[in-house]
Amino acid sequence: MTEFFSAFSSMLSSTPGILLITIILLAFVFDYINGFHDAANSIATIVATKVLTPFQAVLWAAAFNFAAYFISVYWIGEFKIGNTIAKSVNEHFITLEVILAGIIAAISWNLLTWKFGIPSSSSHTLIGGFIGAALAHAGGFSAGGEDVIVYKKVIPIVLFIVLAPLIGMIIASILTIITLHICKKAKPAKAEWWFKKLQLVSSALFSLGHGMNDAQKVMGIIGAAVIFYHMNVDFDPAYVQAEDKFQYFVAHWGWVPITSFIVIALGTMGGGWKIIKTMGSKITKVTPLEGVVAETSGAMTLYISEHFGIPVSTTHTITGSIIGVGLTKRVSAVRWGITISLLWAWVLTIPVSAILAALIYYVVTLFI
């Protein structure tokens, strides 16, 4: 602990050190906002079906957001998504100013979409901000014969803007049909009672996926900043020699992962009632059975993306699942006007965040 405070004291004595501490603090602010911004994803349906009150629901989701840390550490054994985020930009074009501009842009867009109740993607906001600031720093998509963007990391992320909701929609449609077939002889009142209980399980599964997916994104940004600092400011040869710099960072900054999961859980407890209303009722009317199917389908999609280390939007995933549930009734059961508005928000998130981050980068460099 003494070594920890000594390191932070030395950081405070230099401008790069102060920048690094500022980035870490802002990253946790983003993490908190992400929690209440995306709280609706895992609890909108259990609130809409009155299984839990809004307050009970956010406590339930927050508990499983935090529990995801232990699954990541003791079961999966690594933080693949955090690693992907940290390596989405070529390390030669990463600076503390780039990361600072990216995180400010991500926070700004998240707060704006939250204010208007738009379920946009915190993941893509963060990635768009990071990339946009790096492009501004490099002056284009390449410099010195090197690409600024690490396309093998970013292309799967962009593809999953479409694939994540599509996978969720397909799984939800199939599960709905199977579930209806199994329960066709059940008494409606008894079936509804059981599905209300099962919603607690499906919501918990989705909250675990949300925690594993989204808390790691903040770790990726902090990791990128710490790696830059130890390679270019307070030079540490161990970072240069490390085969995987991000994993080395996690091993030596072990408080960052658990803090990321704690903060996102606290953010979830803050709620996000405007988005809960959109997700829980405006896309399609959701019954307890459909809530179970939507959350389970969303959770399965998140676990698939976690396995491959692809950061996806929990918002896109659960929205696709809710649409899949609605389509099994009839196409008109889905309120397409609302859905099209959401699609526009999804498409615009990365480019708008990138442009905003580039502008912020130019402002930041005027003062630093």
Solvent accessible surface area in square Angstrom, and as a share of the most:
residue,aa,sasa,rsa
1,M,170,0.76
2,T,116,0.67
3,E,146,0.65
4,F,68,0.28
5,F,122,0.51
6,S,67,0.43
7,A,44,0.34
8,F,36,0.15
9,S,70,0.45
10,S,65,0.42
11,M,6,0.03
12,L,106,0.53
13,S,96,0.62
14,S,39,0.25
15,T,83,0.48
16,P,43,0.27
17,G,0,0.00
18,I,88,0.45
19,L,15,0.07
20,L,0,0.00
21,I,24,0.12
22,T,48,0.28
23,I,0,0.00
24,I,6,0.03
25,L,109,0.54
26,L,45,0.22
27,A,0,0.00
28,F,25,0.11
29,V,67,0.39
30,F,0,0.00
31,D,0,0.00
32,Y,90,0.34
33,I,10,0.05
34,N,0,0.00
35,G,0,0.00
36,F,25,0.10
37,H,2,0.01
38,D,3,0.01
39,A,0,0.00
40,A,0,0.00
41,N,4,0.02
42,S,1,0.01
43,I,0,0.00
44,A,2,0.02
45,T,3,0.02
46,I,0,0.00
47,V,30,0.17
48,A,43,0.33
49,T,14,0.08
50,K,172,0.73
51,V,30,0.17
52,L,34,0.17
53,T,71,0.41
54,P,59,0.37
55,F,137,0.57
56,Q,89,0.40
57,A,0,0.00
58,V,1,0.01
59,L,69,0.35
60,W,81,0.28
61,A,0,0.00
62,A,4,0.03
63,A,60,0.46
64,F,54,0.22
65,N,0,0.00
66,F,62,0.26
67,A,33,0.26
68,A,0,0.00
69,Y,30,0.11
70,F,89,0.37
71,I,39,0.20
72,S,0,0.00
73,V,48,0.28
74,Y,168,0.64
75,W,203,0.71
76,I,59,0.30
77,G,55,0.53
78,E,67,0.30
79,F,10,0.04
80,K,58,0.24
81,I,0,0.00
82,G,0,0.00
83,N,18,0.09
84,T,11,0.07
85,I,1,0.01
86,A,9,0.07
87,K,72,0.31
88,S,0,0.00
89,V,3,0.02
90,N,26,0.13
91,E,91,0.41
92,H,118,0.53
93,F,19,0.08
94,I,12,0.06
95,T,24,0.14
96,L,4,0.02
97,E,39,0.18
98,V,0,0.00
99,I,1,0.01
100,L,13,0.06
101,A,0,0.00
102,G,3,0.03
103,I,2,0.01
104,I,55,0.28
105,A,0,0.00
106,A,0,0.00
107,I,20,0.10
108,S,46,0.30
109,W,33,0.12
110,N,0,0.00
111,L,70,0.35
112,L,88,0.44
113,T,2,0.01
114,W,88,0.31
115,K,118,0.50
116,F,133,0.56
117,G,9,0.09
118,I,59,0.30
119,P,2,0.01
120,S,0,0.00
121,S,0,0.00
122,S,2,0.01
123,S,1,0.01
124,H,1,0.00
125,T,0,0.00
126,L,1,0.01
127,I,1,0.01
128,G,0,0.00
129,G,0,0.00
130,F,2,0.01
131,I,13,0.07
132,G,3,0.03
133,A,0,0.00
134,A,0,0.00
135,L,33,0.16
136,A,13,0.10
137,H,70,0.31
138,A,23,0.18
139,G,70,0.67
140,G,25,0.24
141,F,127,0.53
142,S,64,0.42
143,A,34,0.26
144,G,87,0.84
145,G,84,0.80
146,E,65,0.29
147,D,75,0.39
148,V,0,0.00
149,I,14,0.07
150,V,37,0.21
151,Y,86,0.33
152,K,160,0.68
153,K,54,0.23
154,V,12,0.07
155,I,90,0.45
156,P,41,0.26
157,I,1,0.00
158,V,70,0.40
159,L,100,0.50
160,F,25,0.10
161,I,24,0.12
162,V,99,0.57
163,L,66,0.33
164,A,0,0.00
165,P,16,0.10
166,L,73,0.36
167,I,43,0.22
168,G,0,0.00
169,M,47,0.21
170,I,87,0.44
171,I,28,0.14
172,A,0,0.00
173,S,25,0.16
174,I,92,0.47
175,L,44,0.22
176,T,2,0.01
177,I,109,0.55
178,I,85,0.43
179,T,24,0.14
180,L,91,0.45
181,H,116,0.52
182,I,129,0.65
183,C,35,0.21
184,K,132,0.56
185,K,183,0.78
186,A,49,0.38
187,K,152,0.64
188,P,114,0.71
189,A,82,0.64
190,K,129,0.54
191,A,20,0.16
192,E,84,0.37
193,W,134,0.47
194,W,131,0.46
195,F,16,0.07
196,K,65,0.28
197,K,98,0.41
198,L,76,0.38
199,Q,0,0.00
200,L,45,0.22
201,V,85,0.49
202,S,2,0.01
203,S,0,0.00
204,A,10,0.07
205,L,64,0.32
206,F,0,0.00
207,S,0,0.00
208,L,23,0.11
209,G,1,0.01
210,H,1,0.00
211,G,0,0.00
212,M,9,0.04
213,N,1,0.00
214,D,1,0.00
215,A,0,0.00
216,Q,0,0.00
217,K,0,0.00
218,V,0,0.00
219,M,0,0.00
220,G,0,0.00
221,I,4,0.02
222,I,0,0.00
223,G,0,0.00
224,A,5,0.04
225,A,0,0.00
226,V,0,0.00
227,I,20,0.10
228,F,38,0.16
229,Y,10,0.04
230,H,24,0.11
231,M,46,0.20
232,N,94,0.48
233,V,60,0.34
234,D,75,0.39
235,F,126,0.52
236,D,43,0.22
237,P,66,0.41
238,A,31,0.24
239,Y,5,0.02
240,V,72,0.41
241,Q,143,0.64
242,A,18,0.14
243,E,182,0.82
244,D,44,0.23
245,K,43,0.18
246,F,1,0.00
247,Q,54,0.24
248,Y,54,0.20
249,F,0,0.00
250,V,23,0.13
251,A,77,0.60
252,H,113,0.50
253,W,22,0.08
254,G,42,0.40
255,W,77,0.27
256,V,0,0.00
257,P,4,0.02
258,I,56,0.29
259,T,36,0.21
260,S,0,0.00
261,F,0,0.00
262,I,71,0.36
263,V,23,0.13
264,I,0,0.00
265,A,9,0.07
266,L,92,0.46
267,G,0,0.00
268,T,1,0.00
269,M,88,0.39
270,G,41,0.40
271,G,1,0.01
272,G,2,0.02
273,W,119,0.42
274,K,109,0.46
275,I,1,0.01
276,I,10,0.05
277,K,129,0.55
278,T,11,0.06
279,M,1,0.00
280,G,3,0.03
281,S,49,0.32
282,K,79,0.33
283,I,0,0.00
284,T,1,0.01
285,K,152,0.64
286,V,13,0.08
287,T,59,0.34
288,P,13,0.08
289,L,27,0.13
290,E,14,0.06
291,G,0,0.00
292,V,20,0.12
293,V,5,0.03
294,A,1,0.00
295,E,0,0.00
296,T,34,0.20
297,S,0,0.00
298,G,0,0.00
299,A,1,0.01
300,M,80,0.36
301,T,0,0.00
302,L,1,0.00
303,Y,70,0.27
304,I,69,0.35
305,S,0,0.00
306,E,7,0.03
307,H,117,0.52
308,F,135,0.56
309,G,6,0.06
310,I,25,0.13
311,P,0,0.00
312,V,0,0.00
313,S,2,0.01
314,T,1,0.01
315,T,2,0.01
316,H,0,0.00
317,T,0,0.00
318,I,2,0.01
319,T,0,0.00
320,G,2,0.02
321,S,0,0.00
322,I,1,0.00
323,I,13,0.07
324,G,0,0.00
325,V,0,0.00
326,G,0,0.00
327,L,57,0.28
328,T,44,0.25
329,K,88,0.37
330,R,147,0.54
331,V,100,0.57
332,S,83,0.54
333,A,14,0.11
334,V,3,0.02
335,R,122,0.44
336,W,95,0.33
337,G,57,0.55
338,I,57,0.29
339,T,2,0.01
340,I,91,0.46
341,S,67,0.43
342,L,6,0.03
343,L,80,0.40
344,W,155,0.55
345,A,12,0.09
346,W,8,0.03
347,V,91,0.52
348,L,77,0.38
349,T,0,0.00
350,I,31,0.16
351,P,60,0.38
352,V,47,0.27
353,S,0,0.00
354,A,17,0.13
355,I,111,0.57
356,L,54,0.27
357,A,0,0.00
358,A,22,0.17
359,L,105,0.52
360,I,30,0.15
361,Y,21,0.08
362,Y,117,0.44
363,V,81,0.47
364,V,17,0.09
365,T,51,0.30
366,L,140,0.70
367,F,167,0.70
368,I,88,0.44
